[in-house]
Amino acid sequence: MTTKQQDKGAGGDGDRPARRVTLTQVMRGAAKQLGELLGCEAVSVSAVKSTREGWAADVEIVEVERIPETTSVMASYHVQLDKGGEITGYERTRRYTRGQTDRQ
């Protein structure tokens, strides 16, 4: 997912206009990229929003799979992405078991 594409073929005049990255592409890209970086399964994106720098997303990851599944160790990661949807940084914000719910 890049915002600028180089057109260096015959008759190409350099940079073409940036293509628009959709919310769906950002969500899928954030989950896929973070899963690949961590070597874990990304199971969902719980939040995503546009920022000045690009995008921010919260991704849920399975850190340790256990049986039964409700005891698997999960983690929430806050991910920063550039305008093209590429991860520029991330941090783990929470760890919990899959069967756990937040109390409010």
N, CA, C and O of each residue as an XYZ file, in Angstrom:
416
protein
N       0.837     -1.176      0.000
C       0.000      0.000      0.000
C       0.883      1.241      0.000
O       1.385      1.649      1.047
N       1.068      1.825     -1.138
C       1.872      3.038     -1.197
C       1.025      4.179     -1.714
O       0.044      3.974     -2.429
N       1.418      5.386     -1.341
C       0.651      6.537     -1.791
C       1.187      7.107     -3.096
O       0.453      7.770     -3.829
N       2.456      6.858     -3.393
C       3.027      7.320     -4.654
C       3.591      6.131     -5.394
O       4.195      5.235     -4.803
N       3.388      6.138     -6.675
C       3.939      5.068     -7.492
C       4.878      5.698     -8.500
O       4.554      6.721     -9.105
N       6.031      5.095     -8.680
C       6.982      5.578     -9.670
C       6.635      5.002    -11.028
O       6.427      3.796    -11.161
N       6.573      5.846    -12.025
C       6.308      5.405    -13.389
C       7.576      5.672    -14.175
O       7.744      6.763    -14.720
N       8.472      4.700    -14.246
C       9.752      4.890    -14.909
C       9.807      4.152    -16.242
O      10.876      4.014    -16.837
N       8.673      3.688    -16.698
C       8.638      3.008    -17.987
C       8.789      4.009    -19.121
O       8.944      5.208    -18.888
N       8.743      3.516    -20.329
C       8.874      4.374    -21.500
C       7.789      5.436    -21.493
O       6.604      5.128    -21.373
N       8.201      6.675    -21.621
C       7.250      7.773    -21.652
C       6.775      8.192    -20.272
O       5.954      9.102    -20.155
N       7.276      7.547    -19.224
C       6.863      7.902    -17.861
C       7.448      9.239    -17.455
O       8.568      9.580    -17.834
N       6.678      9.997    -16.678
C       7.147     11.314    -16.281
C       7.372     11.426    -14.771
O       7.203     12.505    -14.202
N       7.748     10.327    -14.119
C       8.059     10.408    -12.693
C       6.906      9.961    -11.828
O       6.308      8.911    -12.064
N       6.591     10.769    -10.817
C       5.543     10.403     -9.858
C       4.155     10.568    -10.448
O       3.847     11.563    -11.103
N       3.335      9.572    -10.199
C       1.923      9.667    -10.536
C       1.193     10.128     -9.287
O       1.739     10.008     -8.190
N      -0.020     10.651     -9.409
C      -0.767     11.071     -8.227
C      -0.977      9.910     -7.260
O      -1.087      8.754     -7.669
N      -1.029     10.236     -5.985
C      -1.236      9.215     -4.954
C      -2.609      8.579     -5.119
O      -3.593      9.263     -5.400
N      -2.663      7.255     -4.939
C      -3.973      6.607     -4.960
C      -4.526      6.604     -3.548
O      -3.771      6.541     -2.578
N      -5.809      6.671     -3.437
C      -6.488      6.757     -2.149
C      -6.542      5.389     -1.494
O      -6.937      4.408     -2.123
N      -6.144      5.324     -0.223
C      -6.205      4.084      0.543
C      -7.524      4.086      1.301
O      -7.853      5.060      1.978
N      -8.277      3.001      1.190
C      -9.587      2.930      1.836
C      -9.459      2.453      3.278
O      -8.442      1.875      3.662
N     -10.482      2.694      4.061
C     -10.524      2.246      5.447
C     -10.375      0.729      5.527
O      -9.663      0.216      6.390
N     -11.038      0.024      4.640
C     -10.948     -1.436      4.608
C      -9.515     -1.886      4.338
O      -9.035     -2.822      4.978
N      -8.832     -1.242      3.410
C      -7.442     -1.589      3.113
C      -6.541     -1.331      4.318
O      -5.640     -2.120      4.603
N      -6.784     -0.233      5.019
C      -5.989      0.091      6.204
C      -6.204     -0.965      7.285
O      -5.242     -1.440      7.889
N      -7.460     -1.334      7.533
C      -7.760     -2.340      8.558
C      -7.085     -3.669      8.231
O      -6.414     -4.252      9.083
N      -7.257     -4.141      7.021
C      -6.659     -5.424      6.624
C      -5.140     -5.354      6.654
O      -4.473     -6.283      7.110
N      -4.601     -4.244      6.164
C      -3.146     -4.074      6.128
C      -2.535     -4.002      7.511
O      -1.473     -4.579      7.746
N      -3.184     -3.303      8.432
C      -2.668     -3.199      9.801
C      -2.610     -4.575     10.448
O      -1.600     -4.932     11.053
N      -3.679     -5.350     10.327
C      -3.724     -6.686     10.922
C      -2.672     -7.602     10.290
O      -1.950     -8.298     11.003
N      -2.586     -7.603      8.980
C      -1.641     -8.483      8.281
C      -0.195     -8.122      8.618
O       0.606     -8.998      8.945
N       0.138     -6.839      8.538
C       1.512     -6.420      8.788
C       1.945     -6.676     10.230
O       3.055     -7.151     10.469
N       1.075     -6.364     11.194
C       1.441     -6.575     12.593
C       1.590     -8.069     12.885
O       2.517     -8.477     13.584
N       0.685     -8.875     12.353
C       0.800    -10.320     12.524
C       2.117    -10.851     11.989
O       2.749    -11.700     12.617
N       2.536    -10.352     10.824
C       3.799    -10.775     10.231
C       4.989    -10.311     11.074
O       5.939    -11.068     11.275
N       4.940     -9.078     11.565
C       6.027     -8.559     12.394
C       6.207     -9.350     13.680
O       7.332     -9.625     14.096
N       5.097     -9.714     14.308
C       5.143    -10.396     15.599
C       5.192    -11.916     15.480
O       5.518    -12.609     16.444
N       4.873    -12.425     14.311
C       4.819    -13.873     14.135
C       3.632    -14.494     14.861
O       3.693    -15.643     15.299
N       2.554    -13.724     14.985
C       1.344    -14.172     15.674
C       0.132    -13.912     14.791
O       0.210    -13.183     13.803
N      -0.998    -14.525     15.167
C      -2.229    -14.329     14.410
C      -2.950    -13.061     14.865
O      -3.240    -12.895     16.049
N      -3.235    -12.173     13.922
C      -4.071    -11.004     14.193
C      -5.516    -11.424     13.978
O      -5.875    -11.897     12.899
N      -6.355    -11.251     15.012
C      -7.726    -11.749     14.911
C      -8.745    -10.659     14.624
O      -9.820    -10.952     14.102
N      -8.436     -9.408     14.950
C      -9.387     -8.336     14.648
C      -8.736     -6.976     14.784
O      -7.680     -6.820     15.397
N      -9.399     -6.002     14.195
C      -9.036     -4.590     14.368
C     -10.190     -3.966     15.127
O     -11.309     -3.907     14.618
N      -9.926     -3.495     16.352
C     -11.007     -2.979     17.194
C     -11.224     -1.481     17.039
O     -12.247     -0.958     17.482
N     -10.281     -0.781     16.417
C     -10.450      0.660     16.181
C      -9.523      1.093     15.055
O      -8.438      0.539     14.880
N      -9.960      2.077     14.303
C      -9.110      2.680     13.277
C      -9.582      4.111     13.055
O     -10.783      4.379     13.036
N      -8.626      5.034     12.886
C      -8.988      6.421     12.594
C      -7.877      7.085     11.807
O      -6.715      6.686     11.889
N      -8.242      8.099     11.045
C      -7.234      8.842     10.299
C      -6.579      9.860     11.233
O      -7.211     10.378     12.154
N      -5.307     10.132     10.977
C      -4.547     11.108     11.757
C      -3.850     12.045     10.782
O      -3.914     11.846      9.569
N      -3.191     13.055     11.307
C      -2.426     13.968     10.444
C      -1.340     13.240      9.667
O      -1.074     13.536      8.503
N      -0.714     12.271     10.349
C       0.401     11.544      9.745
C      -0.051     10.381      8.866
O       0.732      9.874      8.063
N      -1.300      9.956      9.009
C      -1.801      8.822      8.239
C      -2.973      8.157      8.937
O      -4.108      8.621      8.829
N      -2.702      7.065      9.659
C      -3.744      6.293     10.315
C      -3.262      5.775     11.659
O      -2.060      5.661     11.896
N      -4.213      5.458     12.545
C      -3.935      4.777     13.815
C      -4.966      3.667     13.947
O      -6.133      3.848     13.602
N      -4.527      2.515     14.449
C      -5.429      1.369     14.594
C      -5.091      0.597     15.864
O      -3.952      0.617     16.331
N      -6.089     -0.081     16.416
C      -5.898     -0.998     17.526
C      -6.166     -2.403     16.996
O      -7.248     -2.693     16.486
N      -5.168     -3.266     17.125
C      -5.231     -4.611     16.564
C      -5.149     -5.632     17.700
O      -4.325     -5.498     18.604
N      -6.005     -6.648     17.647
C      -6.014     -7.717     18.639
C      -5.228     -8.913     18.088
O      -5.466     -9.369     16.970
N      -4.291     -9.403     18.895
C      -3.372    -10.465     18.494
C      -3.491    -11.648     19.457
O      -3.677    -11.458     20.659
N      -3.382    -12.875     18.925
C      -3.271    -14.061     19.780
C      -1.779    -14.263     20.041
O      -1.037    -14.646     19.137
N      -1.337    -14.005     21.282
C       0.085    -14.153     21.610
C       0.442    -15.587     21.987
O       1.507    -16.077     21.610
N      -0.443    -16.270     22.731
C      -0.202    -17.663     23.125
C      -1.507    -18.422     22.963
O      -2.490    -18.133     23.646
N      -1.516    -19.401     22.052
C      -2.722    -20.217     21.864
C      -2.755    -21.318     22.914
O      -1.754    -21.984     23.176
N      -3.934    -21.491     23.508
C      -4.121    -22.536     24.514
C      -5.436    -23.260     24.258
O      -6.295    -22.784     23.517
N      -5.571    -24.426     24.892
C      -6.823    -25.170     24.831
C      -7.352    -25.245     26.252
O      -6.614    -25.682     27.135
N      -8.568    -24.852     26.520
C      -9.559    -24.325     25.575
C      -9.194    -22.902     25.124
O      -8.425    -22.205     25.787
N      -9.758    -22.492     23.993
C      -9.451    -21.188     23.402
C      -9.683    -20.022     24.352
O      -9.005    -18.999     24.252
N     -10.627    -20.162     25.269
C     -10.937    -19.059     26.182
C      -9.769    -18.733     27.108
O      -9.776    -17.692     27.764
N      -8.765    -19.611     27.169
C      -7.595    -19.345     28.011
C      -6.396    -18.835     27.204
O      -5.336    -18.579     27.774
N      -6.552    -18.686     25.885
C      -5.473    -18.154     25.054
C      -5.123    -16.740     25.513
O      -5.992    -15.979     25.940
N      -3.826    -16.399     25.416
C      -3.371    -15.068     25.811
C      -3.466    -14.140     24.611
O      -2.877    -14.393     23.560
N      -4.220    -13.061     24.790
C      -4.460    -12.068     23.752
C      -3.721    -10.781     24.104
O      -3.327    -10.585     25.254
N      -3.533     -9.914     23.130
C      -2.940     -8.609     23.381
C      -3.536     -7.596     22.419
O      -3.848     -7.912     21.271
N      -3.687     -6.374     22.909
C      -4.107     -5.244     22.076
C      -2.865     -4.422     21.759
O      -2.064     -4.120     22.643
N      -2.718     -4.070     20.504
C      -1.605     -3.240     20.063
C      -2.144     -1.978     19.410
O      -3.075     -2.030     18.607
N      -1.549     -0.840     19.762
C      -1.861      0.420     19.094
C      -0.830      0.573     17.985
O       0.374      0.544     18.242
N      -1.299      0.735     16.758
C      -0.435      0.755     15.582
C      -0.551      2.098     14.870
O      -1.655      2.600     14.659
N       0.595      2.682     14.500
C       0.601      3.893     13.679
C       0.972      3.489     12.253
O       1.882      2.690     12.032
N       0.246      4.058     11.293
C       0.498      3.769      9.886
C       0.643      5.076      9.121
O       0.046      6.088      9.488
N       1.438      5.052      8.056
C       1.560      6.249      7.228
C       0.330      6.373      6.325
O      -0.580      5.547      6.390
N       0.312      7.399      5.493
C      -0.866      7.645      4.648
C      -1.108      6.542      3.628
O      -2.220      6.391      3.123
N      -0.072      5.776      3.328
C      -0.214      4.658      2.397
C      -0.602      3.354      3.076
O      -0.786      2.339      2.404
N      -0.730      3.366      4.411
C      -1.148      2.180      5.138
C      -0.016      1.289      5.611
O      -0.266      0.162      6.036
N       1.238      1.765      5.549
C       2.382      0.982      6.017
C       2.646      1.296      7.487
O       2.621      2.459      7.890
N       2.898      0.265      8.281
C       3.156      0.459      9.712
C       4.445      1.248      9.917
O       5.482      0.944      9.327
N       4.355      2.270     10.767
C       5.532      3.060     11.139
C       5.897      2.866     12.599
O       6.993      3.244     13.011
N       5.004      2.284     13.395
C       5.287      2.015     14.799
C       4.126      1.284     15.448
O       3.001      1.297     14.949
N       4.429      0.639     16.585
C       3.372     -0.058     17.329
C       3.791     -0.210     18.781
O       4.979     -0.173     19.102
N       2.804     -0.384     19.659
C       3.083     -0.688     21.056
C       1.948     -1.534     21.630
O       0.781     -1.350     21.286
N       2.320     -2.471     22.516
C       1.316     -3.290     23.180
C       0.697     -2.459     24.295
O       1.408     -1.873     25.111
N      -0.631     -2.410     24.325
C      -1.332     -1.598     25.321
C      -2.060     -2.429     26.366
O      -2.439     -1.910     27.415
N      -2.261     -3.719     26.090
C      -3.030     -4.553     27.018
C      -2.780     -6.018     26.727
O      -2.606     -6.408     25.573
N      -2.763     -6.844     27.789
C      -2.693     -8.302     27.668
C      -3.817     -8.895     28.482
O      -4.109     -8.416     29.578
N      -4.461     -9.941     27.960
C      -5.626    -10.515     28.637
C      -5.890    -11.914     28.096
O      -5.325    -12.306     27.075
N      -6.749    -12.669     28.781
C      -7.145    -13.977     28.249
C      -8.354    -13.781     27.341
O      -9.152    -12.867     27.543
N      -8.478    -14.639     26.349
C      -9.527    -14.494     25.339
C     -10.927    -14.442     25.961
O     -11.785    -13.710     25.469
N     -11.167    -15.190     27.013
C     -12.492    -15.232     27.632
C     -12.783    -14.053     28.545
O     -13.888    -13.948     29.075
N     -11.814    -13.160     28.740
C     -11.983    -12.032     29.659
C     -12.715    -10.872     28.971
O     -12.474    -10.577     27.800
N     -13.610    -10.223     29.722
C     -14.277     -9.027     29.220
C     -13.943     -7.853     30.126
O     -13.633     -8.034     31.304
N     -14.008     -6.655     29.573
C     -13.760     -5.452     30.365
C     -14.943     -5.143     31.249
O     -16.095     -5.312     30.852
N     -14.649     -4.690     32.452
C     -15.709     -4.247     33.369
C     -15.812     -2.743     33.274
O     -14.804     -2.037     33.308
N     -17.040     -2.252     33.154
C     -17.222     -0.791     33.082
C     -18.277     -0.323     34.025
O     -18.556      0.874     34.093
